[in-house]
Amino acid sequence: MRQAARLLFGRRARLRWVHLILGGALAMPYVLVGSVIIGPATGGTDVFGSFPLQLASFGVGLPLAAVTSVFPLTRPLEAAAVRWLCGVDADRLAFGPARTRGEKGRTAGWFTLHLGFGGIIAGMSLAVPPFAAVLIVLPLLAGLRGTRLGLPQVFDHAWALALAPVAGAAMLVALAGCAAGCGALLARWAPALLGPSPEGRLAAAEARAADAVRNRLARELHDSVGHALSAVTLQASAARRVLDSDPEFVREALAAIEDTTRRTVGELDAVLGVLREGDGPGTAPAPTLAGDLDGLLSRTRASGTRVTATIDADPEALPPLLSREAYRIVQEGLSNALRHAGHRVAVDVRIAVAGGRLEITVENPVTGPAPSRPGGGHGLRGIADRARLLGGTSTAGPTAAQTWRLRVHLPMKGPA
C-alpha cells in the first residue's frame, strides 16, 4: 500500500505531474489556433461550448506543435525539463539542437506526445478535482438536493449519497493514476526521442576515450617524471651540502641521480608508447611493484630520506595491473613526502594484503604547512583516480599523532 501511494503521490510522481501540466500549458496556444480553424469550418459554432469541437481543436493543434518543434531551442529546453522533472539521467539525453532529419523527427514526436499527454492530464486536473470534491462532501450537504445545482435524481436515494464520497475519492485516485502512468511513459520514451543519435553516441564515446587517454598520460607523466625530479633535486641538494666533507655520499648521490634519470627516460618512453599505434617490443615496460619497488626505495633513500618499508605481501603474486598501479601509488606517496615533509624526513611505507584487499600506507611526520607549488596539487587526485578505477578507495590527511598519512585500499580482484 505504501509503495502504491509513493508511485501515485510521491515526489517523483508529483514532479512528473508538473511536467505534464507544463505540456498542457504549452498546448493552449495551439488549441486556440485549432479553434480558429474548426470554428469557421463548422459554420461559426461556438467551439468552447462543445466538447467534441474542443477535442477537434486539440487534434488540429497537435500537428501544428509538431511543425514548430523544429526550432533549435526545442530539444535543449525539453531535455532540461525531462532531466529535472522526469528524473531521466543527463547522459541519456542530448542537450544540443536537433540537426539531422532523424533528430528533428524524434524531437517532433516527443513534443507532440508531451503536449498531447499534457493537454489531457491538464484538462483532467482542472475538471476532476472540483467534481470529486462535491461528491465527497455531498452527504454533508443533503439539503442541496432539489436546489438549482442540477444534481441527478439518483442522489435522492440514500445509497447514492453514501457511495458519493467513495466515487469522489476513486476519481481522485484515478486522476493520480493517469498522471503517474503518462509521466512514466514519457520518462521511458524520453531517452529514445530526446537522446543522442547513434552518431552522437559514437562521437561522445570517442571523446570519453580520448579524455581517458589524456588523463592516463597526465597521471603517468606526473607520477614518473614528477617523482624523478623531486628525488633528483633532493639528491643534488644533499650532495652539494656535503661536497667537501663526505665525498662518498656525493658519489652515491650522483650514482642515484644517474640511475633515477635513466629509469625515468625508460618510463617516459613507456608512457609515450600509449600515443603510438602498433608499439613494438622495443617499448620499455611500465614499472611494477614486483620488479621495481626495491629500486624505488633505494633511490628515495639516496636523497637522505629515511624510508622504512614493511612488506606483508608477495608482490610477485599480484595481478599485473594491480602491481603497476600500486607501484605508481607508492611512488606518488614518496614524492609527496619528498616535496612537502622536508629534508631527511622519516617515511614509513607499509604494504599488506588483508581481507582480499591490497592495503598501501605511506606516513611521514608533519613538519609544517605544505609549500605552495605552481602547477602542483594533482598527486592525490591522481591516486584517487587510480584507486577508483580499480574499485578501491583512498584517504589522505593529517593524523592525531602529527603525521601525514596516505592510505589506499585496492581489491585484489576488481574492475580494470
C-alpha positions as CSV (number, residue, x, y, z in Angstrom):
1,M,0.0,0.0,0.0
2,R,2.8,2.4,0.9
3,Q,4.6,1.6,-2.4
4,A,1.4,2.2,-4.4
5,A,0.9,5.6,-2.6
6,R,4.5,6.5,-3.4
7,L,4.0,5.7,-7.0
8,L,0.9,7.8,-7.2
9,F,1.7,10.7,-4.9
10,G,5.5,10.6,-4.3
11,R,7.9,13.3,-5.1
12,R,8.8,11.8,-8.4
13,A,5.2,11.4,-9.4
14,R,4.4,15.0,-8.4
15,L,7.3,16.4,-10.5
16,R,6.2,14.4,-13.5
17,W,2.6,15.7,-13.0
18,V,4.0,19.2,-13.0
19,H,5.8,18.3,-16.3
20,L,2.5,17.2,-17.8
21,I,0.8,20.4,-16.6
22,L,3.5,22.4,-18.4
23,G,2.8,20.4,-21.5
24,G,-0.8,21.3,-21.2
25,A,0.1,25.0,-20.8
26,L,2.3,24.8,-23.9
27,A,-0.6,23.2,-25.8
28,M,-3.1,26.0,-25.2
29,P,-1.8,28.4,-28.0
30,Y,-2.1,25.5,-30.5
31,V,-5.6,24.7,-29.3
32,L,-6.6,28.3,-29.7
33,V,-5.2,28.3,-33.3
34,G,-7.1,25.0,-33.9
35,S,-10.3,26.6,-32.6
36,V,-9.9,29.4,-35.1
37,I,-9.8,26.7,-37.9
38,I,-12.5,24.5,-36.5
39,G,-15.0,27.3,-35.8
40,P,-15.5,28.6,-39.4
41,A,-15.3,25.0,-40.7
42,T,-18.4,24.2,-38.6
43,G,-20.4,27.2,-39.6
44,G,-19.3,29.5,-36.8
45,T,-20.3,27.2,-34.0
46,D,-19.1,28.2,-30.5
47,V,-16.1,25.8,-30.2
48,F,-15.7,26.1,-26.5
49,G,-19.3,25.3,-25.9
50,S,-19.0,21.9,-27.4
51,F,-16.7,19.2,-26.0
52,P,-16.3,17.3,-29.4
53,L,-15.3,20.6,-31.1
54,Q,-12.8,21.2,-28.3
55,L,-11.3,17.8,-29.0
56,A,-11.2,18.6,-32.7
57,S,-9.4,21.8,-32.0
58,F,-6.9,19.9,-29.8
59,G,-6.4,17.4,-32.7
60,V,-5.7,20.2,-35.2
61,G,-3.3,21.9,-32.8
62,L,-1.0,19.0,-32.2
63,P,0.3,18.8,-35.8
64,L,1.0,22.5,-35.6
65,A,3.0,21.8,-32.5
66,A,5.0,19.2,-34.3
67,V,5.9,21.7,-37.1
68,T,7.0,24.3,-34.6
69,S,9.3,21.8,-32.8
70,V,11.9,22.3,-35.5
71,F,13.1,25.5,-33.7
72,P,16.7,24.9,-32.3
73,L,15.8,25.6,-28.7
74,T,13.1,22.9,-28.5
75,R,15.2,19.9,-27.8
76,P,17.6,21.6,-25.2
77,L,14.6,23.0,-23.3
78,E,12.6,19.8,-23.4
79,A,15.7,17.8,-22.4
80,A,16.4,20.1,-19.4
81,A,12.7,19.7,-18.3
82,V,12.9,15.9,-18.6
83,R,16.1,15.8,-16.6
84,W,14.8,17.8,-13.7
85,L,11.1,16.8,-13.6
86,C,11.0,13.3,-15.0
87,G,14.2,12.0,-13.3
88,V,16.0,10.9,-16.5
89,D,19.8,10.8,-16.3
90,A,21.5,13.6,-18.2
91,D,23.9,11.2,-20.0
92,R,20.8,9.6,-21.7
93,L,19.7,12.9,-23.2
94,A,21.0,15.2,-25.9
95,F,21.1,18.9,-24.8
96,G,22.1,20.3,-28.2
97,P,19.8,21.5,-31.0
98,A,18.5,18.8,-33.3
99,R,20.5,18.9,-36.5
100,T,19.8,15.8,-38.6
101,R,16.5,14.9,-40.1
102,G,16.2,11.9,-37.8
103,E,16.9,14.0,-34.7
104,K,14.3,16.6,-35.8
105,G,11.7,13.9,-36.4
106,R,12.3,12.4,-32.9
107,T,12.1,15.8,-31.3
108,A,8.8,16.5,-33.1
109,G,7.4,13.2,-31.9
110,W,8.4,13.9,-28.4
111,F,7.0,17.5,-28.4
112,T,3.7,16.2,-29.8
113,L,3.5,13.5,-27.1
114,H,4.4,15.9,-24.3
115,L,1.7,18.4,-25.4
116,G,-0.8,15.7,-26.1
117,F,-0.5,13.9,-22.8
118,G,0.0,17.2,-21.0
119,G,-3.2,18.6,-22.5
120,I,-5.3,15.6,-21.5
121,I,-3.9,15.5,-17.9
122,A,-4.1,19.3,-17.5
123,G,-7.8,19.2,-18.6
124,M,-8.5,16.3,-16.2
125,S,-6.7,18.2,-13.4
126,L,-8.9,21.2,-13.9
127,A,-12.2,19.3,-14.2
128,V,-11.9,16.2,-11.9
129,P,-10.9,17.7,-8.5
130,P,-13.9,20.1,-8.2
131,F,-16.4,17.4,-9.2
132,A,-14.8,14.9,-6.9
133,A,-14.8,17.4,-4.0
134,V,-18.6,17.9,-4.5
135,L,-19.2,14.2,-4.4
136,I,-17.1,13.8,-1.2
137,V,-18.9,16.5,0.7
138,L,-22.4,15.7,-0.8
139,P,-23.6,13.6,2.2
140,L,-22.9,16.5,4.5
141,L,-25.0,18.8,2.3
142,A,-28.1,16.7,1.9
143,G,-30.1,19.9,1.9
144,L,-28.7,20.8,-1.5
145,R,-30.9,18.2,-3.1
146,G,-33.7,19.8,-5.1
147,T,-31.8,23.1,-5.4
148,R,-30.6,24.7,-8.6
149,L,-27.3,22.8,-8.6
150,G,-28.8,20.3,-11.1
151,L,-27.8,17.2,-9.3
152,P,-29.0,13.9,-10.9
153,Q,-32.1,12.4,-9.3
154,V,-30.1,9.3,-8.3
155,F,-28.8,11.3,-5.4
156,D,-32.3,11.3,-4.0
157,H,-31.6,7.8,-2.8
158,A,-29.7,7.2,0.5
159,W,-27.4,4.6,-1.0
160,A,-26.2,7.1,-3.7
161,L,-25.4,9.6,-1.1
162,A,-23.4,7.0,0.9
163,L,-21.4,6.0,-2.2
164,A,-20.8,9.5,-3.4
165,P,-17.6,10.1,-1.2
166,V,-16.2,6.7,-2.4
167,A,-16.8,7.7,-6.0
168,G,-15.2,11.1,-5.5
169,A,-12.1,9.6,-3.8
170,A,-11.9,7.0,-6.6
171,M,-11.9,9.7,-9.2
172,L,-9.0,11.5,-7.5
173,V,-7.1,8.2,-7.3
174,A,-7.8,7.6,-11.0
175,L,-6.6,11.0,-11.9
176,A,-3.4,10.4,-10.0
177,G,-3.0,7.0,-11.7
178,C,-3.5,8.6,-15.1
179,A,-0.9,11.3,-14.4
180,A,1.6,8.8,-13.0
181,G,1.1,6.4,-15.9
182,C,1.5,9.2,-18.5
183,G,4.5,10.6,-16.7
184,A,6.2,7.1,-16.5
185,L,5.6,6.6,-20.2
186,L,7.1,9.9,-21.1
187,A,10.1,9.2,-18.9
188,R,10.6,5.9,-20.6
189,W,10.3,7.3,-24.1
190,A,12.4,10.3,-23.4
191,P,15.9,8.7,-24.0
192,A,14.8,7.3,-27.3
193,L,13.2,10.5,-28.6
194,L,15.4,13.1,-26.9
195,G,18.6,11.1,-26.6
196,P,21.6,11.4,-28.9
197,S,21.6,9.6,-32.3
198,P,23.9,6.6,-32.9
199,E,26.4,9.0,-34.5
200,G,26.2,11.3,-31.5
201,R,26.8,8.4,-29.1
202,L,29.8,7.3,-31.1
203,A,31.2,10.8,-31.0
204,A,30.6,11.0,-27.3
205,A,32.3,7.6,-26.7
206,E,35.3,8.7,-28.8
207,A,35.5,11.9,-26.8
208,R,35.4,10.0,-23.5
209,A,38.0,7.6,-24.7
210,A,40.3,10.5,-25.7
211,D,39.8,12.1,-22.3
212,A,40.6,8.8,-20.6
213,V,43.9,8.5,-22.6
214,R,44.8,12.1,-21.8
215,N,44.1,11.6,-18.1
216,R,46.1,8.4,-18.1
217,L,49.0,10.1,-19.8
218,A,48.8,13.0,-17.3
219,R,48.8,10.7,-14.3
220,E,51.7,8.6,-15.7
221,L,53.8,11.7,-16.5
222,H,53.0,13.3,-13.2
223,D,53.9,10.2,-11.2
224,S,57.1,9.1,-13.0
225,V,58.6,12.4,-14.1
226,G,57.4,14.3,-11.0
227,H,58.9,11.8,-8.7
228,A,62.2,11.7,-10.6
229,L,62.5,15.5,-10.5
230,S,61.7,15.7,-6.8
231,A,64.2,12.9,-6.0
232,V,67.0,14.3,-8.2
233,T,66.5,17.8,-6.7
234,L,66.9,16.5,-3.1
235,Q,69.8,14.2,-4.1
236,A,71.7,17.1,-5.7
237,S,70.9,19.4,-2.8
238,A,72.2,16.9,-0.3
239,A,75.3,16.2,-2.3
240,R,76.0,20.0,-2.6
241,R,75.9,20.4,1.2
242,V,78.4,17.7,1.9
243,L,80.6,18.1,-1.2
244,D,83.7,18.7,0.8
245,S,83.0,16.7,4.0
246,D,81.6,13.5,2.6
247,P,82.8,12.6,-0.9
248,E,81.5,9.0,-0.5
249,F,77.9,10.3,0.0
250,V,78.4,12.6,-3.0
251,R,79.4,9.6,-5.2
252,E,76.3,7.7,-4.0
253,A,74.0,10.6,-4.7
254,L,75.5,11.1,-8.2
255,A,75.0,7.4,-8.9
256,A,71.4,7.6,-7.7
257,I,70.8,10.7,-9.9
258,E,72.2,8.8,-12.9
259,D,70.1,5.7,-12.1
260,T,66.9,7.8,-11.5
261,T,67.2,9.7,-14.7
262,R,68.0,6.6,-16.7
263,R,65.0,4.8,-15.4
264,T,62.8,7.8,-15.8
265,V,63.7,8.0,-19.5
266,G,62.6,4.4,-19.8
267,E,59.3,5.1,-18.0
268,L,58.8,8.2,-20.2
269,D,59.2,6.0,-23.3
270,A,56.6,3.6,-21.9
271,V,54.2,6.5,-21.3
272,L,54.7,8.0,-24.7
273,G,54.1,4.5,-26.1
274,V,50.4,5.0,-25.4
275,L,50.4,7.6,-28.1
276,R,52.0,5.3,-30.7
277,E,49.9,2.8,-32.7
278,G,51.3,-0.7,-33.0
279,D,54.0,-0.4,-30.4
280,G,56.9,-2.8,-31.0
281,P,58.7,-4.9,-28.5
282,G,61.3,-2.2,-28.0
283,T,58.9,-0.1,-25.8
284,A,60.0,-0.1,-22.2
285,P,57.6,-1.9,-19.9
286,A,55.8,0.1,-17.2
287,P,57.3,-0.4,-13.7
288,T,55.5,-2.7,-11.3
289,L,55.5,-3.3,-7.6
290,A,57.0,-6.7,-8.1
291,G,60.1,-5.7,-10.1
292,D,60.8,-2.1,-9.3
293,L,59.8,-1.4,-5.7
294,D,63.3,-2.1,-4.3
295,G,64.9,0.3,-6.8
296,L,62.3,3.0,-5.9
297,L,63.1,2.7,-2.2
298,S,66.8,2.8,-2.8
299,R,66.7,5.9,-5.0
300,T,64.5,7.6,-2.4
301,R,66.9,6.8,0.4
302,A,69.8,8.1,-1.7
303,S,68.4,11.6,-1.2
304,G,68.9,11.4,2.5
305,T,65.3,10.3,3.3
306,R,64.9,7.6,5.9
307,V,62.5,5.1,4.4
308,T,61.2,2.2,6.4
309,A,59.3,-0.4,4.3
310,T,57.2,-3.2,5.7
311,I,56.1,-5.6,3.0
312,D,53.5,-8.2,4.2
313,A,52.5,-9.3,0.7
314,D,54.1,-11.2,-2.1
315,P,54.4,-8.7,-5.0
316,E,55.0,-11.5,-7.4
317,A,51.5,-12.8,-6.7
318,L,49.7,-9.6,-7.5
319,P,47.9,-9.2,-10.8
320,P,50.0,-7.2,-13.3
321,L,47.6,-4.3,-13.5
322,L,47.3,-4.1,-9.7
323,S,51.1,-4.3,-9.4
324,R,51.6,-1.5,-11.8
325,E,49.1,0.9,-10.3
326,A,50.2,0.1,-6.7
327,Y,53.8,1.0,-7.8
328,R,52.6,4.4,-9.0
329,I,50.7,5.0,-5.8
330,V,53.7,4.2,-3.6
331,Q,55.8,6.4,-5.9
332,E,53.5,9.3,-5.6
333,G,53.2,8.9,-1.8
334,L,57.0,9.1,-1.6
335,S,57.0,12.1,-3.9
336,N,54.6,13.9,-1.7
337,A,56.9,13.2,1.3
338,L,59.9,14.5,-0.6
339,R,58.2,17.6,-1.7
340,H,56.4,18.6,1.5
341,A,57.9,17.0,4.5
342,G,61.4,18.5,4.4
343,H,65.0,17.2,4.2
344,R,65.9,13.9,5.8
345,V,62.4,13.1,6.9
346,A,61.4,9.6,8.0
347,V,58.9,7.9,5.8
348,D,57.1,4.7,6.8
349,V,55.7,2.6,3.9
350,R,53.5,-0.4,4.6
351,I,52.1,-2.8,2.0
352,A,50.0,-5.7,3.1
353,V,47.2,-8.0,1.9
354,A,44.2,-8.4,4.2
355,G,40.6,-9.4,3.6
356,G,41.1,-9.7,-0.2
357,R,42.5,-6.2,-0.5
358,L,45.9,-4.7,-1.0
359,E,46.5,-2.1,1.6
360,I,49.1,0.6,1.0
361,T,50.0,3.2,3.7
362,V,52.6,5.9,3.4
363,E,53.1,8.0,6.5
364,N,55.6,10.8,7.4
365,P,55.8,13.5,10.1
366,V,54.2,16.8,9.5
367,T,56.9,19.4,9.7
368,G,54.9,22.4,8.8
369,P,52.4,23.7,6.2
370,A,52.9,22.2,2.7
371,P,54.5,24.8,0.5
372,S,52.6,26.0,-2.5
373,R,53.8,24.8,-5.8
374,P,52.7,26.3,-9.1
375,G,51.0,23.8,-11.3
376,G,51.1,21.1,-8.5
377,G,48.5,19.6,-6.3
378,H,47.4,16.8,-8.7
379,G,49.2,13.9,-7.0
380,L,46.4,13.0,-4.5
381,R,43.8,13.4,-7.2
382,G,45.7,11.0,-9.4
383,I,46.0,8.5,-6.6
384,A,42.2,8.8,-6.0
385,D,41.6,8.2,-9.7
386,R,43.8,5.1,-9.8
387,A,42.1,3.7,-6.7
388,R,38.6,4.4,-8.1
389,L,39.3,2.8,-11.5
390,L,40.4,-0.3,-9.6
391,G,37.3,-0.3,-7.4
392,G,39.2,0.8,-4.3
393,T,39.4,3.8,-2.0
394,S,42.0,6.3,-0.9
395,T,42.2,8.7,2.0
396,A,44.9,11.2,2.9
397,G,45.3,13.8,5.6
398,P,46.9,14.6,9.0
399,T,46.5,12.3,12.0
400,A,46.3,12.9,15.7
401,A,50.0,11.8,16.0
402,Q,51.2,14.8,14.0
403,T,51.8,12.8,10.9
404,W,50.5,12.8,7.3
405,R,49.0,9.5,6.3
406,L,48.1,8.3,2.8
407,R,46.1,5.0,2.9
408,V,44.8,3.2,-0.2
409,H,42.7,0.0,-0.3
410,L,42.7,-1.9,-3.6
411,P,40.6,-5.0,-4.2
412,M,42.7,-8.0,-5.4
413,K,40.0,-8.6,-8.0
414,G,38.1,-5.7,-9.3
415,P,37.2,-3.6,-12.4
416,A,40.1,-2.9,-14.7
